[in-house]
């Protein structure tokens, strides 16, 4: 099952609240990273709203977060724009062709005329700071954002915001160099009276212990003063990082060609695809019921009373290749060493599974989908969603 810690979420959002107060930035939850709406009431007071990647996320934010909605998508259709105009507060576009297609009807909408809805344009500062190309929107030929050259001589009537999103799990020094590129290419627009907000997107690891929040506060203040704009940040992972786990049961243990294998009740491809897509190696713990639990051992984000958690290592005598119950040959989580041989019925805990997990899960191969549970401050568990055969059956009918 997926277990999300409400206190851990609140620990993260309290850090973000401090950043808001010190910098004057507006902070919104990126639903693409975490959209478990039953948790929204526990964190909404610390945030200004949500950013949505399209109509459905926008509706979720509007219906359940009930605060500011910032919407950006690489492309909209007529139905999207008609619906979004009724409730979104920011509607940001990816290209001039999309903006020109919808500009006339948007500018005639009562919410635009009254100022309730503002429109912006995503820009590409062409400044790469990451190491993985699949997460870099500044690569040549990127489909995300418009470059400075493409903006030359364009009629920008109706736009009042600029939006960039170039970071992925990065510190504020990368934001600093990105802002220098934004100033070089788009500073003249931001200094004009036309533009009133600057959205710096997500990818900021604000709640990580090593993150330089003092620098972030300074950068936001500087941008607000330099351009006289409202600054928006869209952390997603920073809100849900280190707040949840996925608990799995060992279903079978056997050997093949000299490798020890363990088949689990959860699947990498169906239940935590970022392990394959990112890719990355998750932290795994073996659950032992023992009174000899050492408080000096690392523990997962969510713990249960009476359980001891032994972290897996990269190498060791009892090395197992962990895999899921699907027929996909590549449904593998990785090789992990444990302090003893694994047995059928053992429980393993995969840490940090609240962000970019539940938002991507599927019912591929008809594997059972884990229930979703909230753990409250007093330790009580609230099951907010269970899945059954009808969820699989009805998905494509």
C-alpha positions in Angstrom: 0.0 0.0 0.0 1.0 3.6 -0.5 1.2 5.4 2.9 1.5 9.2 3.0 2.5 11.0 6.2 0.5 14.1 6.9 3.1 15.4 9.4 5.8 15.0 6.8 3.8 16.9 4.3 3.2 19.7 6.8 6.9 19.8 7.6 7.7 20.5 4.0 4.9 23.1 3.5 5.9 24.9 6.7 9.4 25.4 5.1 7.7 26.7 2.0 5.5 29.1 4.0 8.7 30.6 5.5 10.1 31.1 2.0 6.8 32.8 1.0 6.9 35.1 3.9 10.6 36.0 3.6 10.7 36.4 -0.2 7.2 37.7 -1.1 6.9 34.9 -3.7 3.6 33.1 -4.4 4.0 29.3 -4.0 1.6 26.8 -5.6 1.5 23.0 -5.6 2.5 21.3 -8.9 -0.2 18.7 -9.3 1.8 16.8 -11.8 4.0 15.7 -8.9 1.5 15.2 -6.2 -2.3 15.3 -6.6 -3.7 13.3 -3.7 -6.5 15.7 -3.1 -7.6 14.1 0.2 -4.4 15.6 1.7 -5.1 19.1 0.4 -6.9 20.3 3.6 -3.9 19.5 5.6 -1.5 21.7 3.6 -3.6 24.4 1.8 -3.0 27.0 4.5 0.7 27.1 3.7 0.3 27.5 0.0 -1.3 29.9 -2.5 -2.9 27.3 -4.7 -2.0 24.8 -7.4 -0.4 24.8 -10.9 -2.1 22.6 -13.4 -0.9 21.0 -16.6 -4.2 21.1 -18.3 -8.0 21.1 -17.8 -8.4 18.1 -15.6 -5.7 19.1 -13.1 -7.1 22.6 -13.2 -10.6 21.2 -12.3 -9.0 19.2 -9.5 -7.3 22.3 -8.1 -10.5 24.4 -8.5 -12.8 21.8 -6.9 -10.6 20.6 -4.0 -7.8 23.1 -3.3 -10.1 26.1 -3.8 -7.4 28.7 -4.1 -5.4 30.2 -6.9 -5.1 28.1 -10.1 -2.2 28.5 -12.5 -2.5 26.6 -15.7 0.1 25.8 -18.4 -0.1 23.2 -21.2 2.0 22.7 -24.3 -1.3 23.0 -26.2 -5.0 23.5 -25.6 -8.0 22.7 -27.7 -11.3 24.7 -28.0 -12.9 22.8 -25.2 -10.0 23.3 -22.8 -9.9 27.0 -23.3 -13.6 27.5 -22.9 -13.7 25.5 -19.7 -10.5 27.0 -18.2 -11.6 30.6 -18.8 -14.4 30.0 -16.3 -12.1 29.4 -13.3 -8.3 29.6 -13.9 -6.5 32.7 -12.6 -3.4 32.3 -14.9 -3.6 30.8 -18.3 -0.1 30.4 -19.8 0.6 29.5 -23.4 3.5 27.5 -24.9 3.7 29.3 -28.3 2.6 32.4 -30.1 0.5 30.3 -32.5 -1.6 29.0 -29.6 -2.0 32.4 -28.2 -3.0 34.0 -31.5 -5.5 31.2 -32.0 -7.3 31.9 -28.8 -6.5 35.5 -28.0 -9.6 37.1 -29.4 -12.1 35.0 -27.5 -10.0 35.1 -24.3 -9.7 38.9 -24.3 -13.5 39.1 -24.8 -14.2 36.9 -21.8 -15.6 38.8 -18.8 -13.0 37.3 -16.4 -10.2 38.6 -18.6 -11.8 42.0 -19.0 -12.2 42.3 -15.2 -8.6 41.2 -14.5 -9.6 37.9 -12.7 -7.8 35.9 -15.4 -4.4 36.8 -16.7 -2.5 35.2 -19.6 1.2 34.5 -20.0 3.7 32.9 -22.3 6.2 30.2 -21.5 9.7 31.2 -22.6 12.8 29.2 -23.3 16.0 31.0 -22.0 18.1 28.4 -23.8 20.2 27.9 -20.7 20.7 24.2 -19.8 21.6 23.4 -16.2 20.6 19.8 -15.8 22.5 16.6 -16.7 19.7 14.5 -18.1 18.4 15.5 -21.6 14.9 14.1 -21.2 14.3 16.6 -18.4 16.0 19.5 -20.1 13.5 21.9 -21.8 16.3 24.0 -23.1 17.8 21.5 -25.5 17.9 22.6 -29.2 14.6 21.9 -30.8 12.7 21.8 -27.5 8.9 21.7 -27.7 8.6 23.7 -24.4 8.7 27.4 -24.5 9.4 30.1 -27.1 12.9 31.5 -27.6 13.8 35.2 -27.7 14.4 35.1 -31.5 10.9 33.8 -32.0 9.5 36.8 -30.0 11.2 39.5 -32.1 8.6 41.8 -33.6 5.7 39.8 -32.3 2.4 41.4 -31.2 2.2 40.5 -27.5 -1.1 42.4 -26.8 -3.1 40.7 -24.0 -0.1 39.0 -22.3 0.9 40.1 -18.8 3.2 37.2 -17.6 6.3 35.3 -18.6 6.8 31.7 -17.4 10.0 29.6 -17.5 10.5 26.1 -16.1 14.0 24.8 -16.7 15.1 23.1 -13.4 14.7 19.5 -12.2 15.8 18.5 -8.7 18.3 21.5 -8.5 19.6 24.0 -6.1 19.2 27.8 -6.1 22.6 28.4 -7.8 21.1 26.9 -11.0 18.2 29.3 -10.6 20.7 32.2 -10.3 22.3 31.4 -13.6 19.0 30.8 -15.3 17.7 34.2 -14.1 20.8 35.8 -15.7 19.9 34.2 -19.0 16.2 35.4 -18.6 17.5 38.9 -18.0 19.7 38.8 -21.0 17.0 37.5 -23.4 13.7 38.7 -21.9 14.6 41.4 -19.4 13.4 44.2 -21.6 9.9 42.7 -21.6 9.8 42.2 -17.8 10.9 45.8 -17.3 8.0 47.1 -19.4 4.7 48.1 -17.8 2.9 45.3 -19.7 4.2 42.4 -17.7 3.1 42.0 -14.1 4.1 38.4 -13.2 7.1 36.1 -13.6 6.5 32.4 -13.1 9.8 30.6 -12.3 8.3 27.2 -12.6 9.3 24.1 -10.5 12.3 21.8 -10.1 13.5 23.8 -7.0 14.5 21.3 -4.2 13.5 23.9 -1.6 12.8 21.4 1.2 16.0 19.4 0.9 18.4 19.9 3.8 21.2 21.2 1.6 19.1 23.6 -0.4 20.2 27.2 -0.2 16.9 28.9 0.8 18.6 32.1 1.7 19.9 32.5 -1.8 16.4 31.7 -3.2 14.8 34.4 -1.0 17.4 36.9 -2.3 16.8 36.0 -5.9 13.1 36.3 -5.6 13.3 39.6 -3.9 15.8 40.9 -6.5 13.5 39.9 -9.3 10.4 41.5 -7.7 12.3 44.7 -7.2 14.1 44.8 -10.6 11.0 44.1 -12.7 8.2 45.2 -10.3 6.4 41.9 -10.9 4.7 39.2 -8.8 6.9 36.1 -8.6 5.5 32.6 -8.7 7.1 29.3 -7.8 5.7 25.8 -8.6 7.3 23.2 -6.4 5.9 19.8 -6.7 8.6 17.3 -5.6 9.7 19.7 -2.8 6.2 19.5 -1.3 5.9 15.7 -1.3 9.5 14.6 -1.0 10.2 12.3 1.9 6.6 12.1 2.8 5.4 8.6 1.7 6.3 5.0 1.2 5.1 2.0 -0.8 4.9 -1.2 1.2 5.2 -4.5 -0.7 5.1 -8.2 0.2 7.6 -10.8 -1.1 5.4 -13.3 -3.1 8.1 -15.7 -4.3 11.9 -16.3 -4.0 14.0 -18.4 -6.4 17.2 -18.6 -8.3 18.0 -18.3 -12.0 21.4 -18.4 -13.7 23.2 -17.7 -10.4 20.9 -14.8 -9.4 18.6 -14.8 -6.5 15.2 -13.2 -7.4 12.3 -12.0 -5.4 8.9 -11.3 -7.0 7.0 -8.6 -5.1 3.3 -7.7 -4.8 4.1 -4.3 -6.4 5.4 -3.5 -9.9 8.0 -0.9 -11.0 6.3 -0.3 -14.3 2.7 -0.1 -12.9 3.2 1.4 -9.5 6.5 3.4 -9.4 7.4 4.0 -13.1 9.8 6.8 -12.2 12.2 4.1 -11.0 12.4 3.1 -14.7 11.9 6.5 -16.4 14.1 8.8 -14.3 15.8 6.3 -13.7 16.9 6.0 -10.1 17.5 3.5 -7.3 15.0 3.8 -4.5 15.9 3.3 -0.8 14.5 -0.1 0.3 14.0 -1.4 3.9 13.3 -4.8 5.2 10.7 -4.8 7.9 11.5 -6.8 11.0 9.4 -7.1 14.2 12.0 -6.7 16.8 12.5 -5.1 20.2 16.2 -4.5 19.3 15.4 -1.7 16.9 18.3 0.8 16.8 17.4 4.5 16.6 20.7 5.1 14.8 19.6 3.2 11.7 18.0 5.2 8.9 14.2 4.8 8.7 11.7 5.4 5.9 9.4 8.4 5.8 6.5 6.5 7.3 7.0 4.1 10.2 4.7 1.8 12.1 4.9 1.1 15.9 6.6 -2.2 16.7 8.5 -2.5 13.4 12.2 -2.4 12.9 13.5 -1.2 9.5 16.8 -2.6 8.1 18.1 -0.7 5.1 19.1 -2.7 2.0 22.7 -2.3 0.7 24.1 -2.4 -2.8 26.3 -5.4 -2.2 26.3 -8.3 0.3 25.8 -12.0 0.7 22.1 -12.0 0.4 21.7 -10.1 -2.8 18.3 -10.2 -4.6 17.0 -8.9 -7.8 13.6 -7.4 -7.0 10.9 -7.6 -9.7 7.2 -7.0 -10.1 4.4 -9.5 -10.8 3.8 -8.4 -14.4 4.8 -10.3 -17.6 7.2 -7.4 -18.7 10.7 -8.7 -18.6 12.0 -5.3 -17.6 9.7 -4.9 -14.6 12.8 -4.8 -12.4 13.5 -2.5 -9.4 17.2 -3.4 -9.0 19.6 -5.5 -7.0 19.5 -5.1 -3.3 21.4 -6.9 -0.5 19.7 -7.8 2.8 21.1 -8.9 6.2 19.4 -12.3 5.9 17.8 -14.4 3.2 14.4 -13.1 2.0 11.3 -15.3 2.6 7.9 -15.4 1.1 5.7 -13.0 3.2 8.5 -10.6 4.1 7.5 -6.9 3.9 9.7 -4.4 2.1 9.3 -0.7 2.3 10.2 1.6 -0.7 10.9 5.0 0.6 10.0 8.4 -0.9 7.1 7.2 -3.1 4.6 10.0 -2.6 5.7 12.2 -5.6 5.7 11.1 -9.2 4.4 7.7 -8.2 0.6 7.7 -7.6 0.2 10.3 -10.4 1.7 7.8 -12.8 0.3 4.4 -11.7 -1.6 2.1 -14.0 -3.5 -1.2 -14.0 -1.2 -2.6 -16.6 -1.4 -6.4 -16.9 -4.3 -6.4 -14.4 -1.9 -6.3 -11.4 -3.6 -5.3 -8.2 -3.2 -1.6 -7.5 -2.1 -0.8 -3.9 -4.6 1.1 -1.7 -3.8 4.7 -0.7 -3.5 5.5 3.0 -3.0 8.7 5.0 -1.1 8.5 8.3 -2.1 11.2 10.7 -0.1 12.9 13.4 -1.4 10.5 16.1 -0.4 7.5 14.0 -3.9 6.6 12.9 -4.3 5.3 9.4 -7.1 6.5 7.0 -7.6 4.5 3.9 -8.8 7.0 1.3 -8.8 4.7 -1.8 -9.0 1.0 -2.4 -8.9 -0.5 -5.9 -10.7 -3.6 -7.2 -11.4 -5.5 -10.3 -14.0 -2.9 -11.5 -11.2 -0.3 -11.7 -9.4 -2.5 -14.1 -12.5 -3.6 -16.0 -14.0 -0.2 -16.5 -10.9 1.7 -17.5 -11.2 0.9 -21.2 -14.9 0.3 -21.4 
